Amino acid sequence: MSTTPNNSASINDLLASLGIQDEWSFVVSDQWVVTIQSLAVVSLISSLGVLAFMSYILLRHRKYLERLSLRISAYVAIADILNSVAQVLMLQNDYMVRQSPSTLRFILWLAMFSTLAFVFFTLSISIQLHLSTLTRVRIGTYMWMEKFYVPGSIVLAAVLPGIAVSMMEGMFWIPYMHSFNWPTEGWKRKLVLWMCNYMWIILTIVYCTVVAALLSVRIWVMWRNSEVIEAPRMPEKWDWSRLTDSARPSADTVSPGSLMASESDGCTVVSQRVSFERQQSSTQGSMAGGRGYLMTVMRADKQTGQAMAVRSYVDKKRFLRSIQRLACYPLVPVITQLGTVAMNMVDTPTKSLYIYGTTMATTSGLLNLVVFLLNPALPDIWKDAALGQTL
C-alpha cells in the first residue's frame, strides 16, 4: 500500500524541519513506494512460479531433483519470497512505526536472513562449477560436498543476522528514510552490519565474479580445442545418455570390480581408462575430429546381464552449452547485490546509486526465474513429458 496524501504531507513537513534536501524526498513519495512494491510483487510471483514448476518436477520427474542447480533454484525462490515479504512490510511506514523494538528486530533479521540465504545458495553453484570445471578435484569429492551446501547456507544465513540483531537494543523505525536505527555510535553500527552482513555479500560477489570470468575463458578454450578429451567432468548429476551421440561396446566384457566407477542414471561412468581394441567406424571417425568428448561407461548386457564397457562420445556442443547455462547462476548475486554493497561503502550515496541499489535488490526472484528457465535440465524434462515418461 502507498502512503496517503496526508501522511506524505506530514513527512514532507518533517523533512523540511530537519533540513533534509528535497532530492531525497522521493524516498517516501507514493511513486517510489509503488515502484518498489511492484518490483517486490513481481519477484514474489516469479518465485512462486519456480516453486510451482518444482512441484511438478517432484511429482512427475523426480529423478531430475538429483541435479544441484534445480534444488538450489527452489531454495533461492523460498528465500526470495521471504525477502519480498520483508520488503513490502518495510515500505509500510504506518505499520512499521507502530511495531515494538522486538518486532522490528525480527523483521530486520528476516530481511538479512533471506538475503544471505539467497547469496549463499548461489555461492554453492559457483563452488561446484569451480571444482568441476576449473580444478582437478575428484568427481566423488565435489559430488559428496553437495549435501552440505544447503544446510550450511541456512545455518550461516540464520546465525550471522542473529548475532547482529542481538546487539540492536532499543531499535526504532525512521519513517522519512524507510530504515532501521538503534541507539549506538555510528562506527559500531557500521561494524555490526559489515561483519554480519555486507562483508559476506561482498566476498560472495568477488568470488562469483572471478568464477564467472574464469569459466568464460575456460569454455572459450574448450570450444576452440579440437582434441577428443577423455572422461569429461560433469558439474552435477547429469544423465550422460542425454548428451551421448554414439556408443559402441568394447571387444571384451569387463569385470566391474576392476574399475573405479560412479552411478549416473542407469549407467556407470568409469573414471579410469579402459583398454579397447581399436575398431574403425564411420561414427567414431566423425566424432574424433573434436566435436565430442570421449568417455567410458559400464552398462549391463540385456541378454547376459554381464557388465560391458561401452565407449561413448558426449556431444561437445550440448555439454558446453549446459556448462554455460549453469554459469549464469553466479551472476545473479553480482547483479542484485552489487548496488546495495556499494551504497553502504560510502557515507552518503548518490541518488542514482541509491535508486540502482534499491531496485536491483528487489529483482532477485525475477532473475532466479530467468536462470531457472535456462537450466539445462528443462529441455530433457519437456522431452520426457512429451513422451509420457514420468519419475
Summary of the structure (lengths in Angstrom):
residues: 391
radius of gyration: 25.9
end to end distance: 43.2
largest distance: 89.0
contacts: 1231
relative contact order: 0.13
helix: 64%
strand: 11%
